[in-house]
Amino acid sequence: MEIVSRISRGSKMDQIYIPKNRAGLGIGDYVLIKLISLEEREQVKKQGGYRGKYLRNPFLYGVSKIEPIKMEIINRVFGILSKFQFENVIITGSILEMGFNFNDMDLILISEEQDHGEKRIIENQIMNSVGIKSHIILLSKKTLISGLETDPIYESMISRCISRERIVFNYKRLILPKFLDLQLLKSKALIKNYQEYNGREKEYLVKNLVSISLFLEGKKVKQDEIEKKIKVELKTHPKEIRENILGKEFERNYEKLYKETFDKILKEAEKQNAKPK
């Protein structure tokens, strides 16, 4: 592994900064520092980031710490995707949670171009390189911003992610009762067919419900807020949902939260319909 960095002036000693979240180069390791050539320097400036052996620091949002082996996987994925013309690459989902209880990787690829079979090519290349299945969402920047304005799931995904480029989105939340009602309907299935779902499926439906509830309350749909509301409203922890060790109290609390959220959607619809047109 090689990291390109610059020497900074210090009060007593000059220094070189490297990212805390990195693959390899552990604390206490001995490393070799050398000056790169002018040609290599120009290549780094021209390419502006991770190409081949060069590593630019990714941008972490809602992620305070991540295991070095995951950073190695993420850097490999960024390397694969550097061959394609995407404005940004965003990695989200369970791979960013502490531990290794994940089976796949969620990718949001920002591009104005439509998919011409690239998704399948990328999925195969990632599988062959790191052995992990990837779920790819291909969006334009405009579509992503529209999703952040209206869909709490989008906001939840972006609240904890690692991106290749800095994320700068300005958007205003827009409540669409019919859309939220349709999204909420997914979570109703857990009330009717509770025993048919495994822990991972229950976790998804619970987080969908909680995200919509936070969205309607005007709160940020962040992972820590979602977990906090699960603990307070449902009297449990996301880990217990994932491991499918829940009791009747959870079912009662879940049904109560669902009804409260549905009522909020109805009230919002009535309020919007009452406005003069």
Disulfide bonds with the S-S distance in Angstrom:
none
